Amino acid sequence: MTNMRLKRLVVLIAVMSLLTIGTVSPTPARADAAEIAIIVCASLAAYVALVFIGTALTHRSPQPWAEAPADLEVDGKRPPAAMRFGPRCRQSSTELTLLCW
């Protein structure tokens, strides 16, 4: 029986908490135009900074000491093997090859 009483007590506390939170509302926040402008400008600056940081992390320029494709053609070296997808792969069996290099 005590387990049932505990469950009822928990439900009663939850319902009372929800009713209290739902009926008591805080005073509305007020902001003037200058504060809104500062918040908007800071938000836009943070968004642009995140876009630039994300772009810099995902699209880095090649290493300065790396060979360019033109250097490989002059030296007669073969370029490194690259992964190819789907239609660029040679289909050598009855099954579709999705990835090759």
N, C-alpha and C positions, 0 to 999 in steps of 0.2 A: 504494500500500500504506500510506503514512503516514496517509492520510485514514481508513482503516479502523482503524488503531491508535489514532488520536485519538478516534474514536467509542467504541471499546472502553474506553479510559481514562476518558472522561466517564461512561459507563454504570457502570464499576467504582466510580468516586468517588461517584456518586449512590447506588448500592446500599449501599456501605459507610456513607455518611452516614445513610441511612434506618435501617440496622441499628443504628448507634450511637445515634441519637436514640430509636429504639424500645426499646432495652434499658436505657438509662440514664435513670432518671426522677428528677426533682427531689424534694426532701422536700416533703411536703404542707404547705400553708399552714394556719396555725391562727389563729383569731380568736375573741375572747371575745364575750360577749353585748353588751357596750357598743359594741364596734367594729361589730358587725353592725347594731345599732340606729342608729348614726350613719350608716352607709352607706345603710340603707334610707330613713331620713328625708331624707337629702340627695338620694337618687334621686327620691323622691316630690316633693320641693320643686322639683327641676329639671324634672320632668315637668309639674307644675302651671304653673310659670313659662312653659315652652314653649307650653303650651295657651293661656294668657292672651295671650302675645305673638302667637301665630298668629291668635287670634281678633281681637285688636286690629288686626292688619295687614290682615285680610281683610274685616272688618265695621266699617269706620269709620263714625262718625256723620256726617250731612250737614254741610256747611259752615254756620256760623251765619248767613251772609249769603245763603244760598240761599233761593229762594222755596219755600214749602210748597204742597202741592196746594190748600189752602184759599185761599191768596193768589191763585193763578191763577184760581180760580172767581170771586172777587170782582172782579178787574180785567177779567174777560171774555177773558183771554188763553187760547189753547189750550195745553194741556200739551205738552211736547216729545215728539216721536215716539219710541216705544219699540219695541224689537225684539219680535216675536211669533214663536212657533214652531208649526208643524204645523196643528192644527185651528183655531187662532185666525186663520189667514191665509185670505184669500179665494182660492178655487181657481178660477182663470180659464182653465185650459187642461186638456188631457187628462193632463198630468203633475202629480204631487203637488208642491205648493209647501211646502217645509220651513221656510223662514225668510222673514219679511217685516218691514217697519217702516212 
